[in-house]
Amino acid sequence: MNAPLAFSPEVAAARAAGQPVVALESTIITHGMPHPQNVATARQVEAAVRAAGAVPATIAVRRGRIHIGLTTEVLEELGQARDVLKLSRADLAYALATGRTGSTTVSATMIAAQLAGIEVFATGGIGGAHRGAETSFDISADLSELAGTRVSVVSAGAKAILDLPKTLE
């Protein structure tokens, strides 16, 4: 896949200098919290990555391009945007091909991070088997992405709202 990547100036400079870069997902910005708490939380997470000595690269799709790292202006725009797609592996190509804007879930963030050469991704929790998965077959793409994408994921584990025994299975 020859995805159109757009690196923020901060991430581009870090890559050129050989500094560590940590990927972050953007779903919390568009689907997790209301504005302005969403933007404030994203900035706090980015600040924590900086405090640990790395450069944060929050990943989102904007107007059909994968953004690796968000400027202050783009982060604020995304935080107030409407009709933002929630992108998993299955939705990423659609958003790129149609010029849409979308926030990345764990699986889409892993794909974009690998394309950008970022080896570490930090997130609060990963997806798994949803309650009732034995009949709905609602299982997050995160699980198969963890098995097949060469990005290390640092996480607290599977989200508590899931069926944890089925997720472990």
N, C-alpha and C positions, 0 to 999 in steps of 0.2 A: 504494500500500500504506500503510495507516494502522497501522504497527507500534507496539506498546506500548513506548516507550522509557523507561528508568529511568536517570537521570543520577546519578552519585556526587556527593556534596557538593563535592568538589574540582573536578570537571569542570563542574558547574553554576556554581560561583563563577567559574571561569576564563571560561566563556562570557559570564556577566553582565559581567565586567570587560574583555572583548575581548582576553583573553590567547590566545596560540597554543596549540592543542591538537593532539596527535599520536595517532592511533589505533594500537593494537597488537592483534595477534591473540592468542587464548588457547589454541590447540591445543597449544603447547609445554607448557602447564601440565597438561593432562589426558592427552595422548597422546605427549608427547615425552620426558619424563624421570620418574624415580620421585620420590616425596616423600621428603625435603624439598628436594632439589635443584631440583625444578620451581618451587616457590614462591620459593626464593632467586634463581633465574635471572630469574624474572618481576620480582622487586623490583629486581634489578640493571639490567634493561632500563629499567624505569620511572625509576630513579635517573639513568640516562644521559640520558633525555629531559628530566628536570628540570634537570640540569646544563647542558644546552644552552639553557635558558631557556623551555621549553614545559611544558605539563601533559600527562602521559600519560593516555590513555583506553583501557585494556585492555578489549576487548569480548568479552562472552560472553552466552549465553542462559541464564537461570536461572528455572525454574518458569514458562516461557512468556513471559518478558519479556526484551527486549534491554537488557542492562546496558552503559551507556556509562561506563566507568571502574569499577573494582572497589575497594571498601573493603578494608582489611586483613583483616577477618573473612570477607568473601565470597571473597577471593583464597585464603585458607587453606582455606576450605570446598571450593572448587573443586579445589584442589590435592590433596585427600584423597578426593574424590568417586569413586564407582564408577558404572558404567553411564552415563557421560557420552557423549552423541552427538558425533560429529565432523561439524560442519556446513559444508557447501558451499552454493552457491546452491540446489541441488536439495533440500536438507534443512531449510533455514531455516524455511520456512512450516510444515512438519510439526511441528517443535519448538515453534513458537509456538502452533499450533492445539491441540496435545495437552498443553501445559503442561510440556514436558520441559526438561531442562537439557542444554546443549551448548556445546562450545568452537567458536570460529569459525576457519575456515581463511582463506586470503587472500581468496577470492571473497566469503565471507559477511561478513568484516570490512569489505571495501570497500562492500558494500551497506549495512551498518549505519552505517558512517561517513558515507556520503552522506545517509542518512536523518537523521542527527544534525547535519548541517551541518559535519562535519569534513573538511577539504580535503587533509590529509596523513596518510599511513599508512606506518609503518616496519615492515619485516619482514626476516628473515634471507635467505629465498629464496622464490621463487615456483615454482608447479607448471608442468608443461608436458607434453610427450609422453613417456609412459613407454616403457621398453624393450619392444619387441614391439608397439608401437602400430599397426603396419601390419596386424596380424591381430586384436588385441584392441580396437582403437579407444579405448584408455585414455588419454584426453587430459584434463588438468586443466581445470576450469571457470575457473581463474585467467586463462587466456589470453583467453577471450572477455570476461571481466569487465574486464580491462585495457582492452579496446577500447570498452566501452560504459558504464563507470561513471566519473563525474566526480570521481575522487579520485586525487591524485598518490601513487604508490607509490615509496618509497625502499627499495631492496633490493640485495643483492649479486648478484642475477641468478637464473637458473634453478638449481634444486637439482642438485647433481652426480650424484645417483642416477638422473637422467632421461637420456633419449636426447637429448643437447644438439643434435646436428645436426637431428634431426626437430623439436625444439622451435623452433629458429630458422626452420625451413622454414615 
